[in-house]
Amino acid sequence: MGSTLNINGDIFQIKAKEARLTAEAMCRDETTERELEMLSRLPDLCKIVRWYFVTEKKSVLPLSDVIRSVSDSYKSSIGHSKC
């Protein structure tokens, strides 16, 4: 019976955390939302850039070439101004 109470307490904590995160998400301004969206893209962008450098077998490449490669390789459209 003790484990049942613990599970119920855990579920209560999880629901409280979800409610808090939902409330925070509703109160975010547009700038913060855009920054979070950009940060969520970082892991994929890092993989693309690393792959490009490994494929080219060079330690230094022109920035314009790297930006073009990222723009071409990313799964959704990214403008050069967003890179």
C-alpha positions in Angstrom: 0.0 0.0 0.0 2.9 2.3 0.6 4.1 2.0 -3.0 0.5 3.0 -4.2 0.7 6.2 -2.2 4.2 6.9 -3.6 2.9 6.4 -7.2 -0.1 8.6 -6.6 2.3 11.3 -5.1 4.5 11.0 -8.2 1.6 11.3 -10.5 0.5 14.4 -8.6 4.0 15.9 -8.9 4.1 15.2 -12.7 0.7 16.7 -13.3 1.7 19.8 -11.2 4.9 20.2 -13.3 3.0 19.8 -16.6 0.5 22.5 -15.4 3.4 24.8 -14.5 5.1 24.3 -17.8 1.9 24.9 -19.7 1.3 28.1 -17.8 4.8 29.3 -18.5 4.4 28.4 -22.2 1.2 30.5 -22.4 2.9 33.5 -20.8 6.0 33.6 -23.1 6.4 36.5 -25.4 7.1 36.1 -29.1 10.8 36.8 -28.8 11.3 34.1 -26.2 9.3 31.6 -28.3 11.4 32.4 -31.4 14.6 31.9 -29.4 13.4 28.5 -28.1 12.5 27.5 -31.6 16.0 28.4 -32.8 17.6 26.6 -29.9 15.6 23.4 -30.7 17.2 23.5 -34.2 20.8 23.6 -32.9 21.5 19.8 -32.6 20.5 19.2 -36.2 22.4 22.2 -37.5 25.5 21.1 -35.6 25.3 17.6 -37.2 25.0 19.2 -40.6 28.0 21.5 -40.1 30.1 18.7 -38.6 29.2 16.4 -41.5 30.1 19.1 -44.0 33.6 19.6 -42.5 34.3 15.9 -42.3 33.2 15.4 -45.9 35.3 18.2 -47.2 38.3 17.0 -45.1 39.3 20.6 -44.3 39.5 22.4 -41.0 38.7 25.8 -42.5 36.0 26.6 -45.1 34.4 29.8 -46.3 31.4 30.8 -44.2 29.3 31.3 -47.3 29.9 27.7 -48.4 29.0 26.4 -44.9 25.8 28.5 -44.8 24.8 27.3 -48.3 25.3 23.7 -47.2 23.3 24.1 -44.1 20.5 25.8 -46.0 20.5 23.0 -48.6 20.7 20.2 -46.1 18.3 21.3 -43.3 14.9 19.6 -43.5 12.9 22.8 -43.4 13.5 26.1 -45.1 16.0 28.4 -43.4 16.8 31.8 -45.0 20.3 33.1 -45.0 19.3 35.9 -42.7 18.3 33.3 -40.0 21.6 31.4 -40.1 
